[in-house]
Amino acid sequence: MTMTQSNKLTTPPIHPASPGKRMAIGAGIGLILISLFLLSVREPNPGWGKLWMIRPLLIVPLAGAIGGLCTYFISHFQKQFGINKAIAIIVSVLVCLIGLWIGFVLGLDGTLWN
């Protein structure tokens, strides 16, 4: 008869949402925003080419995903260093908005953003 000692200590996860989930949410927000913006274009300039929508549909969700990853890291540092949660949320929102704006500029450069 052998006795084994088992430690069943569990620690709660630091992050309730994984970085992949936050990136998917950010990419989804970016895709929805750019799709709504592009659907408002009735007659695109023929000089833009046939597939002019592909670039913004790729770049803006990518920028949103990077913004989601930034929110993950900001919340990690907020918990690790004990920064006020309200400040961390405000910084996260600002980083995401700036990232999406830069994504819009890069995605629409040469077409709708002249």
N, CA, C and O atoms as a GROMACS GRO file, in nm:
protein
  456
    1MET      N    1   0.084  -0.116   0.000
    1MET     CA    2   0.000   0.000   0.000
    1MET      C    3   0.090   0.124   0.000
    1MET      O    4   0.163   0.148   0.096
    2THR      N    5   0.082   0.199  -0.106
    2THR     CA    6   0.163   0.319  -0.114
    2THR      C    7   0.072   0.440  -0.106
    2THR      O    8  -0.040   0.442  -0.156
    3MET      N    9   0.125   0.538  -0.041
    3MET     CA   10   0.049   0.662  -0.028
    3MET      C   11   0.113   0.766  -0.118
    3MET      O   12   0.233   0.793  -0.111
    4THR      N   13   0.032   0.820  -0.200
    4THR     CA   14   0.083   0.927  -0.286
    4THR      C   15   0.021   1.057  -0.240
    4THR      O   16  -0.097   1.066  -0.208
    5GLN      N   17   0.104   1.153  -0.240
    5GLN     CA   18   0.058   1.285  -0.197
    5GLN      C   19   0.031   1.367  -0.323
    5GLN      O   20   0.116   1.380  -0.411
    6SER      N   21  -0.086   1.419  -0.329
    6SER     CA   22  -0.119   1.500  -0.446
    6SER      C   23  -0.156   1.640  -0.401
    6SER      O   24  -0.230   1.660  -0.304
    7ASN      N   25  -0.103   1.732  -0.472
    7ASN     CA   26  -0.135   1.873  -0.447
    7ASN      C   27  -0.240   1.916  -0.548
    7ASN      O   28  -0.215   1.916  -0.668
    8LYS      N   29  -0.354   1.950  -0.499
    8LYS     CA   30  -0.460   1.993  -0.588
    8LYS      C   31  -0.486   2.142  -0.571
    8LYS      O   32  -0.600   2.189  -0.572
    9LEU      N   33  -0.378   2.213  -0.557
    9LEU     CA   34  -0.390   2.357  -0.546
    9LEU      C   35  -0.400   2.416  -0.685
    9LEU      O   36  -0.317   2.387  -0.772
   10THR      N   37  -0.498   2.494  -0.705
   10THR     CA   38  -0.512   2.560  -0.834
   10THR      C   39  -0.514   2.710  -0.811
   10THR      O   40  -0.569   2.759  -0.713
   11THR      N   41  -0.455   2.778  -0.902
   11THR     CA   42  -0.457   2.923  -0.896
   11THR      C   43  -0.548   2.973  -1.007
   11THR      O   44  -0.549   2.917  -1.117
   12PRO      N   45  -0.621   3.077  -0.979
   12PRO     CA   46  -0.709   3.129  -1.084
   12PRO      C   47  -0.624   3.187  -1.197
   12PRO      O   48  -0.515   3.240  -1.172
   13PRO      N   49  -0.672   3.178  -1.318
   13PRO     CA   50  -0.594   3.231  -1.430
   13PRO      C   51  -0.582   3.383  -1.418
   13PRO      O   52  -0.672   3.452  -1.370
   14ILE      N   53  -0.469   3.432  -1.464
   14ILE     CA   54  -0.446   3.577  -1.461
   14ILE      C   55  -0.540   3.646  -1.558
   14ILE      O   56  -0.595   3.752  -1.528
   15HIS      N   57  -0.557   3.586  -1.674
   15HIS     CA   58  -0.640   3.645  -1.778
   15HIS      C   59  -0.761   3.557  -1.803
   15HIS      O   60  -0.747   3.440  -1.839
   16PRO      N   61  -0.880   3.612  -1.784
   16PRO     CA   62  -0.998   3.532  -1.814
   16PRO      C   63  -1.015   3.507  -1.964
   16PRO      O   64  -1.075   3.407  -2.003
   17ALA      N   65  -0.964   3.597  -2.047
   17ALA     CA   66  -0.975   3.580  -2.192
   17ALA      C   67  -0.834   3.560  -2.249
   17ALA      O   68  -0.741   3.632  -2.213
   18SER      N   69  -0.821   3.464  -2.339
   18SER     CA   70  -0.691   3.437  -2.399
   18SER      C   71  -0.657   3.546  -2.500
   18SER      O   72  -0.745   3.619  -2.545
   19PRO      N   73  -0.528   3.558  -2.536
   19PRO     CA   74  -0.493   3.659  -2.636
   19PRO      C   75  -0.559   3.633  -2.771
   19PRO      O   76  -0.593   3.727  -2.842
   20GLY      N   77  -0.578   3.507  -2.806
   20GLY     CA   78  -0.644   3.475  -2.932
   20GLY      C   79  -0.788   3.522  -2.937
   20GLY      O   80  -0.837   3.569  -3.040
   21LYS      N   81  -0.855   3.509  -2.823
   21LYS     CA   82  -0.995   3.554  -2.816
   21LYS      C   83  -1.002   3.706  -2.830
   21LYS      O   84  -1.088   3.759  -2.900
   22ARG      N   85  -0.912   3.775  -2.762
   22ARG     CA   86  -0.912   3.922  -2.772
   22ARG      C   87  -0.875   3.968  -2.912
   22ARG      O   88  -0.929   4.066  -2.963
   23MET      N   89  -0.782   3.897  -2.975
   23MET     CA   90  -0.745   3.931  -3.113
   23MET      C   91  -0.862   3.907  -3.208
   23MET      O   92  -0.884   3.986  -3.300
   24ALA      N   93  -0.936   3.799  -3.187
   24ALA     CA   94  -1.051   3.770  -3.272
   24ALA      C   95  -1.160   3.876  -3.255
   24ALA      O   96  -1.224   3.916  -3.352
   25ILE      N   97  -1.180   3.922  -3.133
   25ILE     CA   98  -1.278   4.027  -3.109
   25ILE      C   99  -1.235   4.156  -3.178
   25ILE      O  100  -1.316   4.223  -3.242
   26GLY      N  101  -1.108   4.191  -3.164
   26GLY     CA  102  -1.056   4.312  -3.229
   26GLY      C  103  -1.066   4.304  -3.380
   26GLY      O  104  -1.103   4.402  -3.445
   27ALA      N  105  -1.031   4.188  -3.435
   27ALA     CA  106  -1.041   4.171  -3.581
   27ALA      C  107  -1.186   4.177  -3.627
   27ALA      O  108  -1.215   4.233  -3.733
   28GLY      N  109  -1.276   4.121  -3.549
   28GLY     CA  110  -1.418   4.127  -3.584
   28GLY      C  111  -1.471   4.268  -3.584
   28GLY      O  112  -1.547   4.306  -3.672
   29ILE      N  113  -1.431   4.347  -3.485
   29ILE     CA  114  -1.473   4.487  -3.480
   29ILE      C  115  -1.419   4.562  -3.601
   29ILE      O  116  -1.491   4.638  -3.665
   30GLY      N  117  -1.291   4.540  -3.633
   30GLY     CA  118  -1.232   4.604  -3.750
   30GLY      C  119  -1.301   4.564  -3.879
   30GLY      O  120  -1.326   4.648  -3.965
   31LEU      N  121  -1.332   4.435  -3.893
   31LEU     CA  122  -1.399   4.387  -4.014
   31LEU      C  123  -1.538   4.447  -4.028
   31LEU      O  124  -1.579   4.485  -4.138
   32ILE      N  125  -1.611   4.455  -3.920
   32ILE     CA  126  -1.746   4.513  -3.925
   32ILE      C  127  -1.739   4.661  -3.964
   32ILE      O  128  -1.815   4.707  -4.048
   33LEU      N  129  -1.647   4.735  -3.901
   33LEU     CA  130  -1.637   4.878  -3.929
   33LEU      C  131  -1.597   4.905  -4.074
   33LEU      O  132  -1.657   4.990  -4.141
   34ILE      N  133  -1.495   4.834  -4.124
   34ILE     CA  134  -1.451   4.860  -4.262
   34ILE      C  135  -1.556   4.810  -4.361
   34ILE      O  136  -1.572   4.870  -4.467
   35SER      N  137  -1.627   4.703  -4.329
   35SER     CA  138  -1.732   4.655  -4.419
   35SER      C  139  -1.844   4.757  -4.431
   35SER      O  140  -1.893   4.784  -4.541
   36LEU      N  141  -1.886   4.814  -4.318
   36LEU     CA  142  -1.990   4.917  -4.323
   36LEU      C  143  -1.943   5.037  -4.403
   36LEU      O  144  -2.020   5.097  -4.478
   37PHE      N  145  -1.817   5.072  -4.388
   37PHE     CA  146  -1.762   5.187  -4.459
   37PHE      C  147  -1.755   5.158  -4.609
   37PHE      O  148  -1.789   5.244  -4.690
   38LEU      N  149  -1.711   5.040  -4.647
   38LEU     CA  150  -1.696   5.006  -4.788
   38LEU      C  151  -1.829   4.984  -4.858
   38LEU      O  152  -1.842   5.010  -4.977
   39LEU      N  153  -1.929   4.938  -4.784
   39LEU     CA  154  -2.061   4.918  -4.845
   39LEU      C  155  -2.127   5.049  -4.885
   39LEU      O  156  -2.220   5.049  -4.966
   40SER      N  157  -2.080   5.159  -4.828
   40SER     CA  158  -2.138   5.288  -4.863
   40SER      C  159  -2.086   5.342  -4.996
   40SER      O  160  -2.138   5.442  -5.047
   41VAL      N  161  -1.984   5.278  -5.054
   41VAL     CA  162  -1.928   5.322  -5.182
   41VAL      C  163  -2.016   5.267  -5.294
   41VAL      O  164  -2.025   5.146  -5.314
   42ARG      N  165  -2.081   5.357  -5.365
   42ARG     CA  166  -2.172   5.316  -5.472
   42ARG      C  167  -2.099   5.298  -5.606
   42ARG      O  168  -2.115   5.196  -5.672
   43GLU      N  169  -2.020   5.397  -5.645
   43GLU     CA  170  -1.950   5.392  -5.772
   43GLU      C  171  -1.801   5.416  -5.748
   43GLU      O  172  -1.757   5.531  -5.742
   44PRO      N  173  -1.723   5.309  -5.734
   44PRO     CA  174  -1.579   5.328  -5.710
   44PRO      C  175  -1.509   5.381  -5.835
   44PRO      O  176  -1.555   5.362  -5.948
   45ASN      N  177  -1.400   5.446  -5.813
   45ASN     CA  178  -1.320   5.501  -5.922
   45ASN      C  179  -1.264   5.385  -6.004
   45ASN      O  180  -1.204   5.294  -5.947
   46PRO      N  181  -1.281   5.386  -6.136
   46PRO     CA  182  -1.229   5.277  -6.219
   46PRO      C  183  -1.076   5.264  -6.212
   46PRO      O  184  -1.022   5.157  -6.240
   47GLY      N  185  -1.008   5.371  -6.176
   47GLY     CA  186  -0.862   5.367  -6.165
   47GLY      C  187  -0.812   5.284  -6.047
   47GLY      O  188  -0.694   5.251  -6.040
   48TRP      N  189  -0.900   5.252  -5.954
   48TRP     CA  190  -0.859   5.175  -5.835
   48TRP      C  191  -0.842   5.027  -5.867
   48TRP      O  192  -0.776   4.954  -5.792
   49GLY      N  193  -0.899   4.982  -5.974
   49GLY     CA  194  -0.892   4.840  -6.008
   49GLY      C  195  -1.015   4.766  -5.960
   49GLY      O  196  -1.098   4.819  -5.886
   50LYS      N  197  -1.026   4.642  -6.005
   50LYS     CA  198  -1.143   4.561  -5.974
   50LYS      C  199  -1.147   4.514  -5.829
   50LYS      O  200  -1.254   4.509  -5.768
   51LEU      N  201  -1.032   4.481  -5.774
   51LEU     CA  202  -1.025   4.422  -5.641
   51LEU      C  203  -0.974   4.521  -5.536
   51LEU      O  204  -0.900   4.483  -5.446
   52TRP      N  205  -1.013   4.645  -5.547
   52TRP     CA  206  -0.962   4.749  -5.458
   52TRP      C  207  -1.005   4.729  -5.312
   52TRP      O  208  -0.940   4.783  -5.222
   53MET      N  209  -1.110   4.652  -5.287
   53MET     CA  210  -1.160   4.633  -5.151
   53MET      C  211  -1.079   4.532  -5.071
   53MET      O  212  -1.090   4.528  -4.948
   54ILE      N  213  -0.997   4.451  -5.136
   54ILE     CA  214  -0.924   4.346  -5.066
   54ILE      C  215  -0.825   4.404  -4.965
   54ILE      O  216  -0.816   4.357  -4.852
   55ARG      N  217  -0.753   4.507  -5.006
   55ARG     CA  218  -0.653   4.566  -4.916
   55ARG      C  219  -0.713   4.615  -4.786
   55ARG      O  220  -0.665   4.576  -4.679
   56PRO      N  221  -0.817   4.700  -4.787
   56PRO     CA  222  -0.873   4.743  -4.659
   56PRO      C  223  -0.938   4.630  -4.580
   56PRO      O  224  -0.938   4.632  -4.457
   57LEU      N  225  -0.994   4.530  -4.650
   57LEU     CA  226  -1.056   4.418  -4.580
   57LEU      C  227  -0.954   4.326  -4.513
   57LEU      O  228  -0.991   4.246  -4.427
   58LEU      N  229  -0.828   4.338  -4.550
   58LEU     CA  230  -0.723   4.262  -4.483
   58LEU      C  231  -0.651   4.343  -4.376
   58LEU      O  232  -0.624   4.293  -4.267
   59ILE      N  233  -0.621   4.469  -4.407
   59ILE     CA  234  -0.538   4.550  -4.318
   59ILE      C  235  -0.615   4.595  -4.194
   59ILE      O  236  -0.560   4.591  -4.084
   60VAL      N  237  -0.738   4.638  -4.208
   60VAL     CA  238  -0.813   4.690  -4.093
   60VAL      C  239  -0.841   4.580  -3.989
   60VAL      O  240  -0.820   4.605  -3.870
   61PRO      N  241  -0.887   4.461  -4.027
   61PRO     CA  242  -0.900   4.356  -3.925
   61PRO      C  243  -0.766   4.318  -3.861
   61PRO      O  244  -0.762   4.284  -3.743
   62LEU      N  245  -0.658   4.322  -3.939
   62LEU     CA  246  -0.527   4.295  -3.881
   62LEU      C  247  -0.492   4.400  -3.775
   62LEU      O  248  -0.440   4.366  -3.669
   63ALA      N  249  -0.521   4.526  -3.804
   63ALA     CA  250  -0.497   4.631  -3.706
   63ALA      C  251  -0.586   4.612  -3.583
   63ALA      O  252  -0.542   4.635  -3.471
   64GLY      N  253  -0.710   4.568  -3.604
   64GLY     CA  254  -0.798   4.540  -3.491
   64GLY      C  255  -0.747   4.425  -3.406
   64GLY      O  256  -0.758   4.429  -3.284
   65ALA      N  257  -0.692   4.323  -3.471
   65ALA     CA  258  -0.636   4.209  -3.397
   65ALA      C  259  -0.516   4.252  -3.314
   65ALA      O  260  -0.500   4.209  -3.200
   66ILE      N  261  -0.432   4.337  -3.370
   66ILE     CA  262  -0.318   4.388  -3.295
   66ILE      C  263  -0.365   4.474  -3.178
   66ILE      O  264  -0.307   4.470  -3.070
   67GLY      N  265  -0.471   4.551  -3.200
   67GLY     CA  266  -0.529   4.629  -3.090
   67GLY      C  267  -0.583   4.538  -2.980
   67GLY      O  268  -0.567   4.569  -2.862
   68GLY      N  269  -0.646   4.428  -3.018
   68GLY     CA  270  -0.693   4.331  -2.918
   68GLY      C  271  -0.580   4.269  -2.840
   68GLY      O  272  -0.592   4.246  -2.720
   69LEU      N  273  -0.468   4.240  -2.908
   69LEU     CA  274  -0.351   4.187  -2.839
   69LEU      C  275  -0.294   4.290  -2.743
   69LEU      O  276  -0.247   4.255  -2.634
   70CYS      N  277  -0.297   4.417  -2.782
   70CYS     CA  278  -0.250   4.524  -2.691
   70CYS      C  279  -0.337   4.531  -2.566
   70CYS      O  280  -0.286   4.554  -2.457
   71THR      N  281  -0.467   4.514  -2.580
   71THR     CA  282  -0.554   4.516  -2.461
   71THR      C  283  -0.521   4.400  -2.368
   71THR      O  284  -0.530   4.413  -2.246
   72TYR      N  285  -0.483   4.288  -2.425
   72TYR     CA  286  -0.443   4.173  -2.344
   72TYR      C  287  -0.320   4.208  -2.260
   72TYR      O  288  -0.317   4.182  -2.140
   73PHE      N  289  -0.219   4.266  -2.324
   73PHE     CA  290  -0.097   4.300  -2.253
   73PHE      C  291  -0.120   4.412  -2.152
   73PHE      O  292  -0.061   4.411  -2.043
   74ILE      N  293  -0.203   4.509  -2.186
   74ILE     CA  294  -0.231   4.618  -2.093
   74ILE      C  295  -0.302   4.564  -1.969
   74ILE      O  296  -0.271   4.606  -1.858
   75SER      N  297  -0.397   4.472  -1.988
   75SER     CA  298  -0.465   4.416  -1.871
   75SER      C  299  -0.369   4.330  -1.788
   75SER      O  300  -0.380   4.324  -1.666
   76HIS      N  301  -0.275   4.264  -1.855
   76HIS     CA  302  -0.174   4.184  -1.783
   76HIS      C  303  -0.087   4.275  -1.696
   76HIS      O  304  -0.063   4.245  -1.579
   77PHE      N  305  -0.041   4.385  -1.753
   77PHE     CA  306   0.042   4.477  -1.675
   77PHE      C  307  -0.038   4.547  -1.567
   77PHE      O  308   0.015   4.579  -1.461
   78GLN      N  309  -0.165   4.571  -1.593
   78GLN     CA  310  -0.250   4.634  -1.491
   78GLN      C  311  -0.260   4.546  -1.368
   78GLN      O  312  -0.251   4.595  -1.256
   79LYS      N  313  -0.277   4.417  -1.390
   79LYS     CA  314  -0.288   4.324  -1.277
   79LYS      C  315  -0.153   4.300  -1.211
   79LYS      O  316  -0.143   4.285  -1.090
   80GLN      N  317  -0.049   4.297  -1.293
   80GLN     CA  318   0.084   4.268  -1.240
   80GLN      C  319   0.139   4.384  -1.158
   80GLN      O  320   0.199   4.362  -1.054
   81PHE      N  321   0.119   4.506  -1.204
   81PHE     CA  322   0.176   4.622  -1.136
   81PHE      C  323   0.076   4.696  -1.048
   81PHE      O  324   0.114   4.792  -0.981
   82GLY      N  325  -0.047   4.653  -1.047
   82GLY     CA  326  -0.146   4.714  -0.960
   82GLY      C  327  -0.191   4.852  -1.004
   82GLY      O  328  -0.222   4.937  -0.921
   83ILE      N  329  -0.195   4.874  -1.133
   83ILE     CA  330  -0.242   5.002  -1.187
   83ILE      C  331  -0.394   5.006  -1.176
   83ILE      O  332  -0.460   4.903  -1.182
   84ASN      N  333  -0.448   5.125  -1.160
   84ASN     CA  334  -0.592   5.143  -1.150
   84ASN      C  335  -0.660   5.084  -1.273
   84ASN      O  336  -0.618   5.109  -1.386
   85LYS      N  337  -0.765   5.007  -1.252
   85LYS     CA  338  -0.834   4.938  -1.361
   85LYS      C  339  -0.898   5.037  -1.459
   85LYS      O  340  -0.899   5.013  -1.580
   86ALA      N  341  -0.951   5.147  -1.409
   86ALA     CA  342  -1.014   5.247  -1.497
   86ALA      C  343  -0.911   5.307  -1.592
   86ALA      O  344  -0.940   5.329  -1.710
   87ILE      N  345  -0.791   5.333  -1.542
   87ILE     CA  346  -0.686   5.388  -1.627
   87ILE      C  347  -0.646   5.286  -1.734
   87ILE      O  348  -0.626   5.322  -1.850
   88ALA      N  349  -0.636   5.160  -1.695
   88ALA     CA  350  -0.600   5.055  -1.791
   88ALA      C  351  -0.706   5.042  -1.900
   88ALA      O  352  -0.672   5.022  -2.017
   89ILE      N  353  -0.833   5.053  -1.864
   89ILE     CA  354  -0.940   5.043  -1.963
   89ILE      C  355  -0.935   5.162  -2.059
   89ILE      O  356  -0.950   5.144  -2.180
   90ILE      N  357  -0.914   5.280  -2.006
   90ILE     CA  358  -0.906   5.400  -2.091
   90ILE      C  359  -0.788   5.389  -2.187
   90ILE      O  360  -0.802   5.419  -2.306
   91VAL      N  361  -0.673   5.346  -2.137
   91VAL     CA  362  -0.555   5.330  -2.223
   91VAL      C  363  -0.582   5.223  -2.329
   91VAL      O  364  -0.545   5.240  -2.445
   92SER      N  365  -0.646   5.114  -2.291
   92SER     CA  366  -0.677   5.007  -2.387
   92SER      C  367  -0.768   5.057  -2.499
   92SER      O  368  -0.744   5.028  -2.616
   93VAL      N  369  -0.870   5.132  -2.463
   93VAL     CA  370  -0.962   5.185  -2.564
   93VAL      C  371  -0.890   5.282  -2.657
   93VAL      O  372  -0.910   5.278  -2.778
   94LEU      N  373  -0.806   5.368  -2.600
   94LEU     CA  374  -0.732   5.464  -2.683
   94LEU      C  375  -0.637   5.393  -2.778
   94LEU      O  376  -0.626   5.430  -2.895
   95VAL      N  377  -0.567   5.292  -2.729
   95VAL     CA  378  -0.474   5.216  -2.814
   95VAL      C  379  -0.551   5.149  -2.927
   95VAL      O  380  -0.506   5.150  -3.042
   96CYS      N  381  -0.665   5.090  -2.897
   96CYS     CA  382  -0.744   5.023  -3.001
   96CYS      C  383  -0.796   5.123  -3.104
   96CYS      O  384  -0.792   5.096  -3.224
   97LEU      N  385  -0.846   5.237  -3.059
   97LEU     CA  386  -0.897   5.337  -3.152
   97LEU      C  387  -0.787   5.392  -3.243
   97LEU      O  388  -0.808   5.408  -3.363
   98ILE      N  389  -0.671   5.419  -3.185
   98ILE     CA  390  -0.559   5.468  -3.266
   98ILE      C  391  -0.514   5.361  -3.365
   98ILE      O  392  -0.485   5.392  -3.481
   99GLY      N  393  -0.509   5.237  -3.320
   99GLY     CA  394  -0.471   5.127  -3.409
   99GLY      C  395  -0.569   5.109  -3.524
   99GLY      O  396  -0.529   5.090  -3.638
  100LEU      N  397  -0.699   5.116  -3.493
  100LEU     CA  398  -0.799   5.104  -3.601
  100LEU      C  399  -0.791   5.222  -3.697
  100LEU      O  400  -0.807   5.204  -3.818
  101TRP      N  401  -0.767   5.341  -3.644
  101TRP     CA  402  -0.755   5.459  -3.731
  101TRP      C  403  -0.636   5.442  -3.825
  101TRP      O  404  -0.647   5.470  -3.945
  102ILE      N  405  -0.522   5.397  -3.772
  102ILE     CA  406  -0.406   5.375  -3.856
  102ILE      C  407  -0.435   5.264  -3.959
  102ILE      O  408  -0.392   5.273  -4.074
  103GLY      N  409  -0.508   5.161  -3.918
  103GLY     CA  410  -0.548   5.056  -4.011
  103GLY      C  411  -0.636   5.109  -4.124
  103GLY      O  412  -0.620   5.070  -4.239
  104PHE      N  413  -0.729   5.198  -4.089
  104PHE     CA  414  -0.814   5.260  -4.191
  104PHE      C  415  -0.730   5.341  -4.289
  104PHE      O  416  -0.749   5.332  -4.410
  105VAL      N  417  -0.637   5.419  -4.237
  105VAL     CA  418  -0.552   5.502  -4.323
  105VAL      C  419  -0.469   5.415  -4.416
  105VAL      O  420  -0.463   5.441  -4.537
  106LEU      N  421  -0.403   5.312  -4.361
  106LEU     CA  422  -0.321   5.224  -4.445
  106LEU      C  423  -0.404   5.144  -4.544
  106LEU      O  424  -0.361   5.123  -4.657
  107GLY      N  425  -0.521   5.099  -4.502
  107GLY     CA  426  -0.606   5.019  -4.589
  107GLY      C  427  -0.668   5.098  -4.703
  107GLY      O  428  -0.684   5.048  -4.814
  108LEU      N  429  -0.704   5.221  -4.674
  108LEU     CA  430  -0.774   5.302  -4.774
  108LEU      C  431  -0.682   5.398  -4.849
  108LEU      O  432  -0.730   5.475  -4.932
  109ASP      N  433  -0.554   5.395  -4.821
  109ASP     CA  434  -0.458   5.483  -4.887
  109ASP      C  435  -0.457   5.454  -5.037
  109ASP      O  436  -0.442   5.340  -5.080
  110GLY      N  437  -0.474   5.557  -5.115
  110GLY     CA  438  -0.475   5.542  -5.259
  110GLY      C  439  -0.613   5.518  -5.317
  110GLY      O  440  -0.631   5.524  -5.439
  111THR      N  441  -0.711   5.492  -5.233
  111THR     CA  442  -0.848   5.475  -5.284
  111THR      C  443  -0.937   5.583  -5.223
  111THR      O  444  -0.944   5.694  -5.276
  112LEU      N  445  -1.003   5.553  -5.116
  112LEU     CA  446  -1.093   5.649  -5.053
  112LEU      C  447  -1.019   5.752  -4.967
  112LEU      O  448  -1.074   5.858  -4.937
  113TRP      N  449  -0.895   5.720  -4.927
  113TRP     CA  450  -0.818   5.810  -4.842
  113TRP      C  451  -0.709   5.873  -4.927
  113TRP      O  452  -0.600   5.818  -4.942
  114ASN      N  453  -0.739   5.989  -4.984
  114ASN     CA  454  -0.642   6.058  -5.069
  114ASN      C  455  -0.581   6.173  -4.998
  114ASN      O  456  -0.496   6.243  -5.054
   0.00000   0.00000   0.00000
